Amino acid sequence: MILPAILLELLIHVVPMLIGVGMSFLRLTQFFIRNWSAAPFVGLSNYQVAVDFDSAVGRSLLHSFLITIAFTALAVGFSWLFGTVGAVLMQGAFRGRGLLRTFFLVPYALPVYAGVITWSFMFQRDTGFVNHVLVDQLGLGGDRPFWLIGSNSFAAVVVVCVWRSWPFAFLILMAGLQNIDRDLYEASAIDGAGWWRQLRSITLPMLRPVNQVLVLVLFLWTFNDFNTPYVLFGKAAPQQADLISVHIYQSSFITWNFGSGSAMSVLLLLFLLVVTAAYLAITSRRRSNA
């Protein structure tokens, strides 16, 4: 019964990954698409070009990497914050709680393309809902800003990613809160602990194992996110929102340099593996010390 799962894993993940690693050692351009075997072997040349920050390719990759770091930090941070606040507020019993919980999960249940396309219409300069509210209704700013090009594009992609990701954090943290014994809150209330003290001394410490997994999953999903920037900006993302997933896509399918794009993908994989291993080692050590 395990064999079909192993075969599918090999077919869907392992084999394409190995092919991608092999492509990174070739000068696989548009001239060799029809005959991969004719593509010359260049060794680590593609990797050297990618990490040569004095060259145009290396500088653009480094810029994209730094943009992605900032994007991931903001998106994961706000998603975790909103998810925590929502989960804590939804623990108390009140009328309409079930309906409100369902409403919070709508962005997570909505198909990615439908949600992001809706946001792209909302971010339109002249007819978008965002400018209508901010400029026409609230009077913030003199002129209608562009959200999908220029410096505001970074804020736009962060907002859309947070909108998509925070319901997942809310769902996981709400499930984690269900496992906290209510007697702890009752005992602390008798001792005079208020809501803020209970949050710092009971809720957050008890949610630490859940948060450790949640932050790692959000980090991996956000750093690798391709659908959000691609649907929001199209094939050519603005320089201020040049996330590394779209950058690698452009290096492969726009410039037709699949060898260089594969090398960038392998470097991204190695970076994520190192960060994941370091994160797991640090969190495991903290658990053992505790």
Secondary structure, 3 states (H helix, E strand, C coil): CHHHHHHHHHHHHHHHHHHHHHHCCECCCHHHCCCHHHCCECCCHHHHHHCCCCCHHHHHHHHHHHHHHHHHHHHHHHHHHHHHHHHHHCCCCCCCHHHHHHHHCHHHHCCHHHHHHHHHHHCCCCCCHHHHHHHHHCCCCCCCCCCCCCCHHHHHHHHHHHHHHHHHHHHHHHHHHHCCCHHHHHHHHHCCCCHHHHHHHHHHHHCHHHHHHHHHHHHHHHHCCCHHHHHHHCCCCCHHHCCHHHHHHHHHHHCCCHHHHHHHHHHHHHHHHHHHHHHHHHHHHHHHHC
